[in-house]
Amino acid sequence: MAVETDLLRTFTAVARTGSFTATGRELGYVQSTVTGHVQALERYLGVRLFDRLPSGAVLTDAGTRLLSYATQLLDLEGRLASEVPARDGRPSGRVRLVAPESVCAYRLPAVLGKLRLIAPQIRLSLAPGGTAQALQAVRAGTAEAALLLEPDMSAVDLHLEVLGAEELTIVAGPDLDLPAGAVTWAQLAEHDVLLLEDGCSYSDQVARSLFAVGQPDFRRVRFGSIEAVKRCVAAGLGWAVLPTATAGAELRAGELIAVPGPLPPAPSVHLVTHPDRTLSAGTTVVLDQLRALWNPGSPQEP
């Protein structure tokens, strides 16, 4: 039996997410298909690759060894598709990009739409991930590029380019009892704040500012997705600081209101690539479109 790369792709996704269900959502499979892929690999290799624990799927020693080889094989597959020029000379192949959830959901659909028009042979693969995961993916070669939202960023072994900044807004439900006009951290601290997970630079800064004015810990609630935060804020359960681009529809519809007040520094959008990797024609096109997204006047290569 030859090992199909689809099985390895499923395996690496389970290793990354720790969840068969999350892997199915990411790859577009039902959970039984994900389970079948992993079981097929386990039968072929004659070893158990994951321990299924209540906390999630955890790699065994054999699974950890396979992950290194699987990552290399999938990287080679991607490079074969993207770095060998197409016969017609048009940019093609797969380009893998890791970016925060907010960027994947609210910024990158415009890039996908543009690529479909100007370079339909490019397959842009998006994976949501935080800063540590994104940097590791670029270092390991499992992503051609990454986007980070951080006020400041340094990585001496990688190439970083600042594309722009993400404007932030304090949002609340129309019925939240906040003072009229501009509010202070102390006034905001009297209400529950809905934050994103630890590691989100602007949420962490908001938490520090509220702690400094004496807000009790129980008033700070962490969520795993911006959509969950917006729904809870709209329901009057608290307020939040979000990238303005993620709340535009709700602000226009009146489901949320913008509250004038203190804000953490707007996080910069950092484009990360590996200086030792040769950029394929397809990757170059994608990077140009990312630059144009935050700098509409920048040159774009078709």
C-alpha positions as CSV (number, residue, x, y, z in Angstrom):
1,M,0.0,0.0,0.0
2,A,1.3,3.5,-0.9
3,V,0.6,6.2,1.6
4,E,-1.6,8.9,0.1
5,T,-0.7,12.4,0.9
6,D,-4.4,13.1,1.8
7,L,-3.9,10.7,4.8
8,L,-0.8,12.5,5.9
9,R,-2.5,15.9,5.5
10,T,-5.3,14.7,7.8
11,F,-2.8,13.2,10.2
12,T,-0.9,16.5,10.5
13,A,-4.1,18.5,10.9
14,V,-5.2,16.3,13.8
15,A,-1.7,16.6,15.4
16,R,-2.0,20.4,15.1
17,T,-5.6,20.8,16.3
18,G,-5.7,17.9,18.8
19,S,-9.3,17.3,17.6
20,F,-10.8,15.0,15.0
21,T,-13.9,17.3,14.8
22,A,-11.8,20.4,14.3
23,T,-9.8,18.7,11.6
24,G,-13.0,17.7,9.8
25,R,-14.2,21.3,9.8
26,E,-10.8,22.5,8.6
27,L,-10.5,20.0,5.7
28,G,-14.1,19.7,4.8
29,Y,-14.5,16.1,5.9
30,V,-17.1,14.4,8.2
31,Q,-15.5,13.1,11.4
32,S,-15.8,9.5,10.3
33,T,-13.6,10.3,7.3
34,V,-10.9,11.8,9.5
35,T,-11.1,8.7,11.8
36,G,-10.8,6.5,8.7
37,H,-7.7,8.3,7.4
38,V,-5.9,8.0,10.8
39,Q,-6.9,4.3,11.2
40,A,-5.6,3.6,7.6
41,L,-2.2,5.1,8.5
42,E,-2.2,3.1,11.8
43,R,-2.9,-0.1,10.0
44,Y,-0.2,0.5,7.4
45,L,2.4,1.4,10.0
46,G,1.3,-1.1,12.5
47,V,1.5,1.4,15.4
48,R,-0.9,3.6,17.3
49,L,-0.4,7.3,16.3
50,F,-2.7,9.0,18.8
51,D,-4.0,8.5,22.3
52,R,-7.6,9.5,22.4
53,L,-7.9,11.3,25.7
54,P,-10.8,13.4,27.1
55,S,-8.7,16.5,26.5
56,G,-8.2,15.6,22.8
57,A,-6.0,13.6,20.5
58,V,-2.4,13.4,21.7
59,L,0.5,12.1,19.6
60,T,2.2,8.9,20.7
61,D,6.0,8.5,20.3
62,A,5.4,6.9,16.9
63,G,3.0,9.7,16.0
64,T,5.7,12.3,16.9
65,R,8.2,10.5,14.7
66,L,5.7,10.3,11.8
67,L,4.9,14.0,12.1
68,S,8.4,15.0,11.1
69,Y,8.4,12.9,8.0
70,A,4.8,13.8,7.1
71,T,5.6,17.5,7.3
72,Q,8.5,17.1,5.0
73,L,6.6,15.1,2.5
74,L,3.7,17.5,2.4
75,D,6.1,20.4,2.0
76,L,7.7,18.6,-1.0
77,E,4.3,18.0,-2.5
78,G,3.5,21.7,-2.2
79,R,6.8,22.8,-3.7
80,L,6.4,20.3,-6.6
81,A,3.1,21.9,-7.5
82,S,4.1,25.5,-7.0
83,E,7.8,25.7,-7.9
84,V,7.8,23.8,-11.2
85,P,6.6,26.3,-13.7
86,A,3.3,25.7,-15.5
87,R,3.6,25.0,-19.2
88,D,1.6,28.1,-20.1
89,G,3.8,30.3,-17.9
90,R,0.9,31.3,-15.7
91,P,1.4,31.3,-11.9
92,S,0.0,28.2,-10.4
93,G,0.2,25.7,-7.5
94,R,-0.6,25.8,-3.8
95,V,0.3,28.6,-1.5
96,R,-0.2,28.0,2.3
97,L,-0.8,31.0,4.5
98,V,-1.3,31.0,8.3
99,A,-3.1,34.1,9.8
100,P,-5.2,35.1,12.8
101,E,-8.9,34.1,12.7
102,S,-10.0,37.7,12.2
103,V,-7.8,38.1,9.2
104,C,-8.8,34.8,7.6
105,A,-12.5,35.5,8.1
106,Y,-12.8,39.2,7.4
107,R,-9.8,40.3,5.3
108,L,-8.7,37.4,3.1
109,P,-11.9,36.6,1.3
110,A,-11.2,39.7,-0.8
111,V,-7.8,38.2,-1.7
112,L,-9.4,34.9,-2.6
113,G,-11.9,36.6,-4.9
114,K,-9.1,38.6,-6.6
115,L,-7.0,35.5,-7.2
116,R,-9.9,33.7,-8.8
117,L,-10.0,36.5,-11.4
118,I,-6.3,37.1,-12.0
119,A,-4.7,33.8,-11.2
120,P,-7.2,31.0,-11.0
121,Q,-4.5,28.3,-11.1
122,I,-3.2,29.4,-7.7
123,R,-4.7,27.4,-4.7
124,L,-4.5,29.6,-1.6
125,S,-4.8,27.4,1.5
126,L,-5.7,29.3,4.7
127,A,-5.1,28.1,8.2
128,P,-6.1,30.1,11.3
129,G,-3.3,30.4,13.8
130,G,-1.8,32.6,16.5
131,T,1.7,34.1,16.5
132,A,3.6,31.1,17.8
133,Q,1.9,28.7,15.4
134,A,2.4,31.0,12.4
135,L,6.1,31.5,13.1
136,Q,6.6,27.7,13.5
137,A,4.8,27.0,10.3
138,V,7.0,29.3,8.3
139,R,10.2,28.0,10.0
140,A,9.2,24.4,9.3
141,G,8.2,25.1,5.7
142,T,4.6,24.0,6.2
143,A,3.5,27.5,5.2
144,E,4.9,29.8,2.5
145,A,3.9,32.9,4.5
146,A,2.1,34.1,7.6
147,L,0.3,37.2,8.8
148,L,0.7,38.3,12.4
149,L,-1.2,41.0,14.4
150,E,1.3,42.3,16.9
151,P,2.2,45.9,18.0
152,D,5.9,45.0,17.7
153,M,7.6,41.9,16.3
154,S,11.1,40.5,16.0
155,A,12.3,37.2,14.6
156,V,15.9,37.4,13.5
157,D,15.7,34.2,11.4
158,L,12.7,35.3,9.4
159,H,11.8,38.1,7.0
160,L,9.2,40.5,8.4
161,E,7.4,43.2,6.5
162,V,4.8,45.6,8.1
163,L,1.8,45.9,5.7
164,G,-0.3,48.3,7.8
165,A,-2.3,48.3,11.0
166,E,-5.7,47.0,12.1
167,E,-7.8,49.8,13.6
168,L,-9.5,48.8,16.9
169,T,-12.9,49.8,18.2
170,I,-14.6,49.4,21.6
171,V,-18.0,47.8,20.9
172,A,-21.0,47.2,23.1
173,G,-24.6,46.3,22.8
174,P,-27.0,49.3,22.5
175,D,-28.5,48.5,25.9
176,L,-25.3,48.3,27.9
177,D,-25.4,50.8,30.7
178,L,-22.3,52.9,29.9
179,P,-21.9,56.6,30.6
180,A,-22.6,59.0,27.7
181,G,-19.6,60.3,25.8
182,A,-16.0,59.0,26.1
183,V,-15.5,56.4,28.9
184,T,-12.4,55.6,31.0
185,W,-10.8,52.3,31.8
186,A,-12.3,52.6,35.3
187,Q,-15.8,53.0,34.0
188,L,-15.4,50.1,31.5
189,A,-14.0,48.0,34.4
190,E,-17.5,48.1,36.1
191,H,-18.8,45.8,33.3
192,D,-17.8,42.4,32.0
193,V,-15.3,42.5,29.2
194,L,-15.3,39.7,26.5
195,L,-11.7,39.0,25.4
196,L,-10.1,36.7,22.9
197,E,-7.8,33.8,24.0
198,D,-4.5,34.4,25.8
199,G,-1.9,35.5,23.2
200,C,-4.1,37.9,21.4
201,S,-2.0,41.1,21.7
202,Y,-4.8,43.6,21.9
203,S,-7.0,41.5,24.2
204,D,-4.0,40.9,26.5
205,Q,-3.3,44.7,26.6
206,V,-7.0,45.4,27.5
207,A,-6.8,42.8,30.3
208,R,-3.7,44.5,31.7
209,S,-5.3,47.9,31.6
210,L,-8.4,46.7,33.4
211,F,-6.3,44.9,36.0
212,A,-4.4,48.1,36.6
213,V,-7.6,49.9,37.6
214,G,-8.7,47.1,39.9
215,Q,-11.2,45.1,37.8
216,P,-11.9,41.7,39.4
217,D,-10.8,38.7,37.5
218,F,-14.3,37.3,37.2
219,R,-15.3,40.2,35.0
220,R,-12.8,39.2,32.3
221,V,-14.1,36.3,30.1
222,R,-12.0,34.7,27.3
223,F,-13.5,33.3,24.1
224,G,-12.1,31.3,21.2
225,S,-13.7,33.2,18.3
226,I,-14.7,36.7,17.4
227,E,-18.1,35.6,16.3
228,A,-18.8,34.3,19.8
229,V,-17.6,37.6,21.3
230,K,-19.8,39.7,19.0
231,R,-22.9,37.6,19.7
232,C,-22.4,37.9,23.5
233,V,-21.8,41.6,23.3
234,A,-24.9,42.1,21.1
235,A,-26.9,40.2,23.8
236,G,-25.8,42.7,26.4
237,L,-23.4,40.4,28.3
238,G,-20.5,42.9,28.2
239,W,-18.2,44.9,25.9
240,A,-15.2,44.1,23.8
241,V,-12.3,45.6,21.8
242,L,-12.2,44.2,18.3
243,P,-10.6,45.0,15.0
244,T,-13.0,47.5,13.3
245,A,-13.1,45.4,10.1
246,T,-14.6,42.5,12.0
247,A,-17.6,44.4,13.4
248,G,-18.6,46.6,10.4
249,A,-21.8,44.7,9.5
250,E,-23.1,44.7,13.1
251,L,-22.2,48.4,13.6
252,R,-24.1,49.3,10.4
253,A,-27.1,47.3,11.5
254,G,-27.2,48.8,14.9
255,E,-26.6,45.5,16.7
256,L,-23.4,46.9,18.1
257,I,-22.4,50.5,18.9
258,A,-18.9,52.0,18.9
259,V,-18.0,53.4,22.2
260,P,-15.4,56.3,22.4
261,G,-12.7,55.6,25.0
262,P,-9.2,54.3,25.6
263,L,-7.7,51.8,23.2
264,P,-4.5,49.7,23.1
265,P,-2.1,50.5,20.3
266,A,-3.5,49.3,16.9
267,P,-1.6,46.0,16.1
268,S,0.6,46.1,13.1
269,V,0.0,43.6,10.3
270,H,3.3,41.7,9.8
271,L,3.9,39.6,6.7
272,V,6.3,36.8,7.5
273,T,8.3,34.7,5.0
274,H,11.5,32.6,5.2
275,P,14.6,34.3,3.8
276,D,16.1,31.0,2.7
277,R,13.1,29.8,0.6
278,T,12.7,30.6,-3.0
279,L,9.4,32.2,-3.6
280,S,7.3,30.6,-6.4
281,A,5.6,32.7,-8.9
282,G,2.3,31.8,-7.2
283,T,3.6,32.8,-3.8
284,T,4.8,36.1,-5.2
285,V,1.3,36.9,-6.6
286,V,-0.3,36.1,-3.3
287,L,2.1,38.3,-1.4
288,D,1.5,41.2,-3.8
289,Q,-2.2,40.9,-3.2
290,L,-1.7,40.9,0.5
291,R,0.3,44.1,0.3
292,A,-2.4,45.7,-1.9
293,L,-5.1,44.7,0.7
294,W,-3.6,47.1,3.2
295,N,-1.9,49.4,0.7
296,P,-4.3,49.8,-2.2
297,G,-1.8,51.9,-4.2
298,S,1.0,49.3,-4.1
299,P,2.0,47.7,-7.4
300,Q,0.4,44.3,-8.2
301,E,1.8,41.6,-10.4
302,P,-0.9,39.5,-12.3
